[in-house]
Every structure is written in structure tokens, then in C-alpha cells.
Amino acid sequence: MINIDFFVLKNGILLGFDIYGHAERNACGKDIVCAAVSSAAFMVANTISEVIKIPADIKVCDCGEMCLQVNEKDAALCCDILLGFKLHMVNMEEQYPKNISVNYVEV
């Protein structure tokens, strides 16, 4: 299962996410659920770091894990893209409840 842990402040502001696991709908490299999650996560990371130029701590592992976190002072500039990504992942979780789990971690 793909786990998506969203990093959330007490006031509900999103600071980022950690994605890990595998959807297991197909073999690695052929799984459309994994591909959809990865593509959306890379779009968010690229938009934050390259388009709006916010310094973010971004880690990508060969195993498919991605972790992104912005500083609290930059959260307002990233809130729309992170909220959009959260909505997208919650919708995917509804479509693929056996393959995706969205969670929230207070930071």
C-alpha cells in the first residue's frame, strides 16, 4: 500500500508530505496507481522548488519514497499547491482504498 503522510501544524496548515510503499496493483514500473501518485508528487515538488522558488527539503529514494517539507514561514506561499495535492490524494484513496492510505502527522 502507498502511504501518504501529510505534515500538518496544529492550526491545520500543511508543511509537506512523506510518500512510501507500493500500490501493488502491478509490478514495479508497470503500476498505474504508483505512477499517478509519483507524477503528482513530482509536479508539486517541482512547482514549489522551481516555479515559485521556495526552498524545500526534498528527498527522493530509488525505492519510490519521496519526502517534501517547507519551513513554516513559507507555508502560506505553498498552501494552494499542497492543498490541491492533498485533495488529489484523498480522491485517489477513495478510488483505490486497498492501494492508497492518506494520513496526517502533526508537526
C-alpha positions, 0 to 999 in steps of 0.5 A: 500500500502507498502511504501518504503522510501529510505534515500538518501544524496544529492550526491545520496548515500543511508543511509537506508530505512523506510518500512510501510503499507500493500500490501493488496493483502491478509490478514495479514500473508497470503500476498505474496507481504508483505512477499517478501518485509519483507524477503528482508528487513530482509536479508539486515538488517541482512547482514549489522548488522551481516555479515559485522558488521556495526552498524545500527539503526534498528527498527522493529514494530509488525505492519510490519514497519521496519526502517534501517539507517547507519551513513554516514561514513559507507555508502560506506561499505553498498552501494552494499547491499542497492543498490541491495535492492533498485533495488529489490524494484523498480522491485517489484513496477513495478510488483505490482504498486497498492501494492508497492510505492518506494520513496526517502527522502533526508537526 
